[in-house]
Amino acid sequence: MSIIRVLPPGLQNQIAAGEVVERPSSVVKELMENSLDAGAKNIQVHLKAGGQSLIQVSDDGAGMKPDDLPLALTRHATSKISDINELSRVSSFGFRGEALPSIASISQLTISSCPAGHNEGFFIKLLYGKEMDKGPVAMPQGTRIKVENLLSNVPARLKFLKTTTTENKKCVEAFIRHCLANLGTDFELFSESRSMYRFFPGETLLQRLEVIWPSQICENLQEINLDNDDMSITGLVSKPESTQARADRILFYVNKRPVNDRMLMSALRQAYKGRLISREYPQAVLFINVPSMDIDVNVHPAKNEIRFRNEKQVFSLIVRAIGSTLSTDIYQSAETSSGSSFPDISSNNPYTDNSEQPAENFSYSKRDNTDQESLFKRLREKKSDYYSQFCPPEVQSVDSFSSQPPKHGSATIKKISYMGQVENSYLLFSKPDSSLLIVDQHAAHERVMFEKIKKGYQKTIIKRLAIPESIFIHSSQHEVFENIWKKLKNLGFILKMTPDKKLIVSGIPDFMSHREALSFLEDILSQKKQDLDEIFITMACRTSIKAGTGMTPDEACGLMDKLLSCDNNEFCPHGRPIIRILGGKELEKMFKRK
């Protein structure tokens, strides 16, 4: 007797369901794709208990005749393709004929459909793949598929589902992905009988994104559009300054099909190279259109993976499309200011003019030396907020810049002498070996503040506001806020949520100003940072000295003092370098002497 045997149809369907139906959101995706393939212009999705209790998708598509319904529930039966040649140029979402029988094998499924020109429809009801009832039903043209008690006959898989909230979120994401790609279709999503999202036909991509993404993100989106022979790319990408810590707002579509592809992500990262640090991600919604015969969609039963015939061409298209859009803002040529102190090559260059240029023309900052006296006066009169922070009580303020380095704490102990400030952004120190230390003051202060905030967590002094501030909370930010509420409280914030979705801020950490605190909260709520360390980094960045801020010599030395006492004083919390050393070897290379 043969030990190899054909598995029963029910077991075959359950095995297939393991690949097709990973979770409730997979069912939402498959049923919505069937509706779109049927030419539906109105699609409604109903969810209960995160899709495990109920998923119902109704549409006004072409519908099916009574004789077609049993076939639609048979494995590898489809209306999308009929021969092997059509498989190489699939343009529909579905084509495998696996989704409906797989879903029916692990749920209670009722399918009702009415084709055009018929007065009534027909329904079939199945329980775990077995037919329970069928007959006529009154309904308008279209199809309605009702899936109840998903995975209830497969307890081993049911226990791997996440919480109802998480599964509901995944279903919403699957719903939205198709809404963004089909702007001519009317979509509505109901959760627990309550309408969550409604998208009307004729809306633009940006209008639909404004419903699901915070306004500060949508304001930084730019359109891209590039055609190259028979390929094209369109969509929206964010400016480099609008970034986040996760890649959950990067969406790719190939011929309107939502896909996950490493090559596409690599191309996106390449386009932003030099504009973002390694842990930052932009926001992007990209639509790549290629001839159907140049892609293979028959890679995985879930159909969210594809293969390109010419990956290099697609890669290059994405890089060029995004790069040309970003270059408008990033690389535009800046006009030279008339007040610049840099010598003009044509008229003031000492190597092209026989007249001797005075040494005073060369200065550390872009200011004429005639302004130096007023600059020193301004620094003397300025009541610096940094003085009390950086300088110990025994150090007295210096009235003016001196040729002698100030005798300040660690700067003297470690034999590092302060020399001055360049562009009010970089501090210069000399070492005993005559090499220069160039310190990025913002990055240095970020490191100091990061370690201070981290060590003082849950011990912060709270500064109460005489007039509380309010921040509007977008519906997409509620979950983020709930996750970080306790962390914000431990950081020194006193917060309260009102029924009209406003966040009332009545207390902030004592080391933050009103503006810094509000800006920090807006960043956190836009889902840029949720991890505790990332929150510390954001706070440190918001409260640090900014580039372009003047510092007195003692303030600069005080900052260096605190930096040298930090555990990691070479890099800022973002990973950028704080200090660069410029010695004889580096100078010889710069002047091409070696």
ZABA-792078 format. One record per residue (C-alpha): x, y, z; residue in three letters. Coordinates in steps of 0.001 Angstrom, whole numbers, padded with zeros to 6 digits, always signed. Each point is the difference from the previous one (the first is absolute). Layout:
XYZALA/...
This chain:
+000000+000000+000000MET/+001347+003396-000980SER/+001068+002248+002871ILE/-000498+003108-002143ILE/-003587+001189-000258ARG/-001953+003030-001107VAL/-001149+002176+002881LEU/-003721+000664+000392PRO/-001224+003344-001448PRO/-000771+001447+003437GLY/+003544-000646+001227LEU/+001428+001401-003250GLN/-001936+003226+000535ASN/+001134+000334+003611GLN/+003633-000452-001038ILE/-000441+002650-002697ALA/-001706+002253+002547ALA/+003202-000055+002051GLY/+001711+001957-002773GLU/-002893+002106-001282VAL/-001596+000945+003338VAL/+002688+001058+002434GLU/-002397+002110+002102ARG/-003382+001799-000404PRO/+001598+002812-002002SER/+000911-002571-002674SER/-003712-000715-000476VAL/-000757+003727-000316VAL/+002698+000305-002649LYS/-001185-003010-002052GLU/-003678+000961+000059LEU/+000677+003643-000902MET/+002167-001122-002911GLU/-002845-002215-001261ASN/-002317+003030+000131SER/+002443+002173-001926LEU/+000523-002728-002612ASP/-003801-000082-000432ALA/+000047+003705-000914GLY/-001677+001218+003194ALA/-000362+003765+000492LYS/-001427-000238+003528ASN/+001533-002285+002626ILE/-001018-000334+003652GLN/+001951-001950+002617VAL/-001422-000969+003403HIS/+002160-001275+002881LEU/-000748-001398+003439LYS/+002486-001134+002647ALA/+002949+000907-002191GLY/-001352-002121-002866GLY/-000011-003269+001925GLN/-003732+000165+000765SER/-001128+001610-003281LEU/+001390+001230-003304ILE/-002543+001031-002594GLN/+000827+001544-003369VAL/-002794+001301-002249SER/+000396+001482-003469ASP/-001939+001051-003105ASP/+002201-001905-002443GLY/-000967-002294-002884ALA/-001377-002729+002266GLY/-000191-003766-000665MET/-002688-002278-001347LYS/-001357-002826+002207PRO/+001979-002598-001972ASP/+003254+001881+000626ASP/-000248+000151+003789LEU/+000945-003655+000675PRO/+002920+000344-002408LEU/+001203+003133+001782ALA/+000339-002162+003136LEU/+002021-002695-001792THR/+003801+000003+000172ARG/+001811+001279-003084HIS/-003223+001122-001669ALA/+000202+003589-001253THR/-001331+002359-002643SER/+003261+001994-000162LYS/+002156-002246-002210ILE/-000648-003010-002276SER/+003414-001090-001371ASP/+003696+000107+000876ILE/+000698+002919-002318ASN/-002339+002242+001996GLU/+001911-000872+003178LEU/+003010+001964-001282SER/-002029+003188-000436ARG/-002431+000007+002899VAL/-001645+003388+000485SER/-002618-000961+002631SER/+000605-000245+003738PHE/-001150-003602+000271GLY/+000721-002898-002327PHE/+000902-003055+002106ARG/-003525-001045+001017GLY/+001081-000799+003564GLU/-001292+002825+002189ALA/-003749-000747+000324LEU/+000265-003792+000561PRO/+002863+000573+002473SER/-002013+002569+001969ILE/-003124-002210-000101ALA/+001946-002948+001475SER/+000826+001889+003228ILE/-003167+002023+000576SER/-003733+000264-000446GLN/-000339+001627-003419LEU/-003077+001309-001791THR/+000340+001243-003559ILE/-002863+001816-001728SER/+000123+001419-003509SER/-002281+001545-002612CYS/+001207+000615-003578PRO/-001137+002888-002171ALA/-003441-000410-001528GLY/-001306-002411+002683HIS/-002868+000735+002369ASN/+001377-002074+002854GLU/+003254-001475+001161GLY/+001122-003377+001301PHE/+001852-000995+003168PHE/+001982-002937+001322ILE/+000828-000501+003674LYS/+002911-002191+001081LEU/+001362-001138+003369LEU/+003717-000895-000090TYR/-000264-000733-003729GLY/-003174-002099+000123LYS/-003162+001321-001625GLU/-002750+000666+002555MET/-002610+001945-001956ASP/-000656+001704-003321LYS/-002759+001773-001851GLY/-001273+003279-001461PRO/+000463+003303+001799VAL/-001293+003539-000580ALA/+002922+002354-000574MET/+001235+002642-002463PRO/+002638-000673-002644GLN/+003335-000961+001444GLY/+001497-002466+002473THR/-000065-000281+003788ARG/+002347-002359+001837ILE/-000447-000546+003726LYS/+002755-001768+001981VAL/-000780-000897+003628GLU/+001972-001722+002773ASN/+003240-000019-001950LEU/+002485-002748+001051LEU/-002430-001325+002616SER/+000573-003587-001235ASN/+003791+000422+000121VAL/+000758+000799+003681PRO/+003738-000410-000526ALA/-000015+002955-002412ARG/-002616+001984+001875LEU/+002241+000306+003061LYS/+002683+001703-002099PHE/-002248+002961-000791LEU/+000864+003224+001819LYS/-002394+002139+002014THR/-003264+001165-001514THR/+001402+003536-000227THR/+003084-001153-001896THR/-001941-002196-002411GLU/-002486+002799-000618ASN/+002893+002358-000779LYS/+001417-002484-002516LYS/-003409-000289-001690CYS/-000243+003785-000211VAL/+003466+000173-001569GLU/-000992-002584-002627ALA/-003159+001990-000745PHE/+001880+003294-000326ILE/+002682-001401-002296ARG/-002598-000729-002666HIS/-001785+003306+000602CYS/+003187+001918-000849LEU/+000480-001824-003292ALA/-003588+000249-001293ASN/-000978+003658+000154LEU/-003044-000456-002234GLY/-001708-002413+002402THR/-002262+000790+002963ASP/+001231-001815+003124PHE/-001488-000163+003495GLU/+001236-001936+003029LEU/-002171-000903+002999PHE/+001397-001343+003256SER/-002434-001259+002647GLU/-002829+001531-002118SER/+001644+003439+000136ARG/+001320+001731-003112SER/+003756+000511+000346MET/+001070+001166-003448TYR/-001815+001223-003082ARG/+001790+000837-003223PHE/-001923+001564-002858PHE/+000775-000512-003700PRO/+001975+002790-001639GLY/+002129+000822+003060GLU/+003710+000520-000529THR/+002655-002166+001595LEU/+000978+002849+002324LEU/-003613+000512+001101GLN/-000283-003649+000985ARG/+003335+000060+001802LEU/-001113+003047+001999GLU/-002727-002175+001508VAL/+002412-002648+001292ILE/+003293+001862+000569TRP/+000647+003016+002260PRO/-000101+003391-001696SER/+003662+000830+000774GLN/+001029-003032-002064ILE/-002342+000725-002918CYS/+001218+003600-000178GLU/+003503-001263-000812ASN/-001010-002332-002840LEU/+001108+000735-003567GLN/-001316-001400-003251GLU/+002219-002110-002244ILE/-000697-000901-003595ASN/+002454-001548-002458LEU/-000591-001893-003245ASP/+002646-002144-001644ASN/-001059-001843-003167ASP/-002595-002556+001123ASP/+000627+000499+003732MET/-001106+002798+002303SER/+000002+000962+003652ILE/-002408+002349+001797THR/-000913+000726+003589GLY/+000981+002091+002989LEU/+003229+000111+001999VAL/+000937+002015+003074SER/+002624+002701+000268LYS/+003224-001121+001737PRO/-000869+001958+003143GLU/-003168-002070+000484SER/+001232-003328+001323THR/-000998-002708+002443GLN/+001605-002937+001755ALA/-001984-002735-001768ARG/-000807-000869-003594ALA/-003740-000409+000574ASP/-000885+002977-002207ARG/+001776-001284-003085ILE/-002433-001610-002455LEU/+000869-001548-003356PHE/-002386-000905-002819TYR/+000836-001742-003260VAL/-002800+000325-002572ASN/-002270+000980+002953LYS/+000894-003222+001846ARG/+001244+000583+003593PRO/+003386-001684+000322VAL/+002838-000442+002466ASN/+003331-000044-001785ASP/+003535+000420+001316ARG/+001295+001338-003280MET/-002575+002788-000027LEU/+000905+000905+003589MET/+003697+000033-000908SER/-000704+002329-002914ALA/-001922+002353+002274LEU/+002832+000033+002545ARG/+002495+000654-002783GLN/-002033+002992-001196ALA/+000143+001484+003517TYR/+003654-000880+000564LYS/+001891+002930+001501GLY/-003248+001621+001104ARG/-000939-002362+002845LEU/+001977-001804+002654ILE/-000129-003793+000096SER/-002848-000350+002487ARG/-002305+002501-001667GLU/-002720-000805-002496TYR/-001972+002336-002256PRO/-003698-000222-000835GLN/-000820-001157-003517ALA/-002833-001385-002106VAL/+001405-001176-003327LEU/-001849-001400-003012PHE/+002226-001835-002469ILE/-001607-000870-003324ASN/+001717-002574-002191VAL/-001202-002317-002791PRO/-001693-003050+001524SER/+002309-002370-001916MET/+003040+001573+001741ASP/-001013-001126+003485ILE/-000761-003370+001609ASP/-002813+000180+002556VAL/-000252-003772+000415ASN/+002646-000097+002732VAL/-002060-000545+003151HIS/-003647-000956+000604PRO/-000554+003287+001844ALA/+001089+001825-003194LYS/+001765+002806+001914ASN/+003416-000922-001399GLU/+001058+000462-003601ILE/+003050-000407-002197ARG/+001164+002531-002583PHE/+001503-001050-003297ARG/+002243+003091+000025ASN/+000679+000971+003606GLU/+002800+002433-000866LYS/-002271+002057-002227GLN/-002691+000237+002675VAL/+002613+000845+002640PHE/+001434+002779-002146SER/-003463+001380-000781LEU/-000880+000342+003676ILE/+003326+001631+000905VAL/-000278+002520-002845ARG/-003658+000803+000642ALA/+000466+000680+003709ILE/+003436+001591-000404GLY/-001241+002540-002531SER/-002857+000980+002306THR/+002161+000388+003103LEU/+002782+001827-001839SER/-002296+002959-000618THR/+000148+000871+003691ASP/+003250-001580+001083ILE/+002461+000946-002708TYR/-001291+003299-001336GLN/+002820+002518-000418SER/-000005+002609+002729ALA/+000644+003625-000937GLU/+003037+001522+001606THR/-000890+002587+002581SER/+001278+003485-000683SER/+001166+000212+003610GLY/+002176-003083-000196SER/+003541+000483+001305SER/+001467-002688-002259PHE/+002274+001672-002612PRO/-001323+000100-003539ASP/+002271-002007-002312ILE/-000159+002461-002823SER/+000782+003161+001976SER/+001318-000828+003476ASN/+001962-003180-000485ASN/+003518+000728+001346PRO/+001511-002388-002546TYR/-001375+001877-003007THR/+000533+003541+001253ASP/+003452+001530+000524ASN/-001298+002118+002846SER/+000638-001487+003408GLU/-003085-001024+001921GLN/-000005+000766+003728PRO/-000074-002998+002268ALA/-003037+001373+001819GLU/-002215-000960-002948ASN/+000074-003617+001117PHE/-002324-000785+002901SER/-001722-002988+001496TYR/-003544+001088-000898SER/-001717+001583-002944LYS/+000128+003536+001447ARG/+002109+003001-000868ASP/+002459+000862+002746ASN/-001608+003431+000271THR/-002861-001858+001676ASP/+002217-001773+002539GLN/-000205+002786+002579GLU/-003791-000030-000040SER/+000065-003801+000135LEU/+002153+000011+003141PHE/-002255+002624+001532LYS/-003056-002154-000713ARG/+001668-003019+001583LEU/+000956+002002+003094ARG/-003518+001321+000454GLU/-001757-003298-000717LYS/-001471-001721+003058LYS/+000728-003508-001090SER/-002244-002874+000984ASP/+002954-002265-000482TYR/+002294+001725+002501TYR/-001666-001443+003072SER/-000247-003385-001675GLN/+003585-000429-001158PHE/+002184+002077+002302CYS/+000700-000824+003642PRO/-000833+002744+002545PRO/+003608+000989+000536GLU/+000563+000825-003691VAL/-000615+003644-000825GLN/-001227+001282-003372SER/+002659+001102-002480VAL/-000591+003471-001433ASP/+001555-000621-003369SER/+001918-002493-002098PHE/+003620-000186+001005SER/+003043-001389-001687SER/+000576-002047+003152GLN/-002184-003068+000518PRO/-002324+000268+003006PRO/+001123-001970+003025LYS/-002986-002239+000429HIS/-000252-003290+001841GLY/+000581-003013-002208SER/+001152+002048-002957ALA/+003114+000850+002023THR/+000358-003394+001667ILE/-000133-001843-003272LYS/+002257+002611-001621LYS/-002602+000945-002583ILE/-000071+003696-000817SER/-003037+001752-001406TYR/+000657+002060-003149MET/-003349+001269-001234GLY/-003252-000713-001807GLN/-000596-000434-003736VAL/-003314+001102-001491GLU/-001508-000100+003508ASN/-000257-003768-000467SER/+003426-001596+000442TYR/+002376+000365+002934LEU/+003770-000053-000540LEU/+002417-001415+002591PHE/+003744-000558-000251SER/+001792-003049+001371LYS/+003563-000098+001366PRO/+001173-001631-003252ASP/-001215+003091-001904SER/-002873-001880-001656SER/-003498+001496-000048LEU/-003154-001405+001553LEU/-003107+001116-001896ILE/-003163-000538+002047VAL/-003556+000146-001332ASP/-001645+001940+002828GLN/-003529-001308-000718HIS/+001122-003642-000165ALA/+002107+000446+003150ALA/-002865+001529+001950HIS/-002337-002734-001276GLU/+002288-002619+001548ARG/+000192+001910+003279VAL/-003784+000490+000174MET/-000720-003599-001017PHE/+002019-001407+002875GLU/-001434+002550+002397LYS/-003593-000873-000993ILE/+000666-003725+000092LYS/+001572+000133+003461LYS/-002742+002300+001292GLY/-002917-002095-001318TYR/-002845-000114+002559GLN/+001848+002638+002050LYS/-000739+003040-002154THR/-001112+003232+001651ILE/-003365+001055-001425ILE/-000654+003569-001097LYS/-003721+000812+000129ARG/-001379+002278-002686LEU/-002009+003056+001024ALA/-002030-000361-003206ILE/-000307-003628-001179PRO/+000760-000731-003644GLU/-002187-002180-002247SER/+000867-002316-002910ILE/-002532-001551-002380PHE/+000329-003789-000179ILE/-000717-001657-003354HIS/-001943-003273+000102SER/+003059-001861-001332SER/+002054+001256+002984GLN/-002217-001373+002804HIS/+001727-003378+000164GLU/+003426+001638+000005VAL/-001051+002286+002827PHE/-001358-002881+002086GLU/+003286-001882-000373ASN/+002169+002902+001195ILE/-002329+001604+002596TRP/+001856-001492+002983LYS/+003409+000821-001485LYS/-000961+003643-000504LEU/-001280+000174+003576LYS/+003321-001363+001307ASN/+001836+002603-002089LEU/-001772+002838+001797GLY/-003037+000751-002174PHE/-003416+000641+001515ILE/-002544-000918-002675LEU/-003747-000362-000329LYS/-002166-001136-002928MET/-003293+001815-000629THR/-003093-001522-001662PRO/+000562+002168-003115ASP/+003380-001695-000677LYS/+002185+002745+001428LYS/+003073-000689+002101LEU/+000305+002507+002857ILE/+003586+000577+001165VAL/+000101+001579+003461SER/+003518-001013+001055GLY/+003336-000572-001741ILE/+003563-000976+001020PRO/+001803+002956+001562ASP/+002834-000057-002562PHE/-002357+000469-002974MET/-001596+003197-001283SER/-003643+000152-001123HIS/+001006-000117-003650ARG/+002431-002877+000471GLU/-002556-002036+001968ALA/-002795+000453-002556LEU/+002313-000729-002916SER/+001203-003145+001772PHE/-003555-001246+000618LEU/-001001+000614-003615GLU/+002974-002052-001191ASP/-000829-002872+002346ILE/-003691-000018-000915LEU/+000775-000071-003721SER/+001432-003469+000744GLN/+003578+000947-000714LYS/+001170-001396+003335LYS/-001576-002418+002490GLN/+002905-001897+001540ASP/+001208+001527+003274LEU/+003538+000638-001274ASP/-001403+001626-003139GLU/-002142+002251+002208ILE/+003113+000994+001976PHE/+001798+000813-003260ILE/-002878+002173-001203THR/-000070+001893+003299MET/+003769+000487-000103ALA/-000183+001312-003545CYS/-002794+002447+000799ARG/+001738+001408+003087THR/+003528+000251-001404SER/+001873+003060-001214ILE/-000782+000587-003641LYS/+002497+000693-002738ALA/+000417+003738-000455GLY/-000106+000777+003727THR/+002864+002074+001351GLY/+001837-001227+003120MET/+002402+001753+002325THR/+003395-001666+000601PRO/-001031-001225+003459ASP/-003236-001411-001356GLU/+001949-001857-002677ALA/+002472-001367+002553CYS/-002844-000936+002327GLY/-001628-001984-002790LEU/+003302-001746-000756MET/+000376-000764+003712ASP/-003357-001765+000104LYS/+000587-001766-003309LEU/+003279-001514+001201LEU/-001841-001422+003020SER/-002530-001833-002200CYS/+000292-003757-000484ASP/-000068+000326-003794ASN/+001423+003371-000992ASN/+000892-000761-003607GLU/-003471-000259-001539PHE/-003323+001714+000564CYS/-003047-002174+000833PRO/-000965-000042-003691HIS/+003341-001512-000976GLY/+001566+003112-001485ARG/+003601+000856+000922PRO/+000533+002683+002650ILE/+003743+000620-000346ILE/+002356+000109-002934ARG/+003782+000229+000406ILE/+001985+002063-002479LEU/+003728-000635+000293GLY/+003113+000296-002144GLY/-000769-003094-002074LYS/-003522+001170-000784GLU/+001255+003441-000987LEU/+002684-001469-002253GLU/-002678-001977-001840LYS/-002234+003057-000301MET/+002818+002037-001559PHE/+001208-002964-002090LYS/+003489+000004+001515ARG/-000056-003792+000369LYS/
